[in-house]
Amino acid sequence: MEIKLKEWIIELDKLSEEIREVFGGLDNKILFTKPDSKSWSIAENLDHLIKVNSSYFPIFRQLIDQTFVGAFIGKFKFFTKLFGNMIYTSVSDGGKKKIRTFPLWEPRINEGENDIIEKFLDHQEELKNWIKELEPYIEKETIIHSPANKLIVYSLPQAMDIVIAHEKRHLNQALAVLEKIKK
């Protein structure tokens, strides 16, 4: 599992570097432009990732504090694999199929905020720190639940795979937004 831990950190670093290189020099007008009414702006994609990832942090804290209470359904490996695989598959298609997000993860950012890139990069560092701190729980393949629904259960390593795939999905969406804006 130690190898997987390093892979996640490397992937987060790659994603951060690409965000910095591609979007870091853009002005707010571009970052907040929506190509159409059904698409999110680049800034909204990043804000969404911060919201989703941060919603896991209370669960991570409970694991560290040993106060986490898992859902009963998490005791059944069939369900943990089913839900984990289902969510991973839905977010790892690169963003081809539109998926509606839970209301708590909807982006809520306004054009006046001019530090979304730095906020995202800082957030990535926080996420990497959590991954390192959670190593014993990752190795045990501790079962957690989705921050959005306690009946959606999967292993902590699968949660990390989901987070990384989800970030890649939204990076692709943000890149597509930039392409549309340039045209």
VENMOMO-V686756 format. One line per field, one symbol per residue. ss: DSSP state (H for helix, E for strand, L for the rest). A space follows every 10 residues. Layout:
ss->???
This chain:
ss->LHHHHHHHHH HHHHHHHHHH HHHLLLLHHH HLLLLLLLLL LHHHHHHHHH HHHHHHHHHH HHHHHLLLLL LHHHHLHHHH HHHHHHHHHH HLLLLLLLLL LLHHHLLLLL LLLLLHHHHH HHHHHHHHHH HHHLHHHHHL LLEEEELLEE EEEEEHHHHH HHHHHHHHHH HHHHHHHHHH HHL
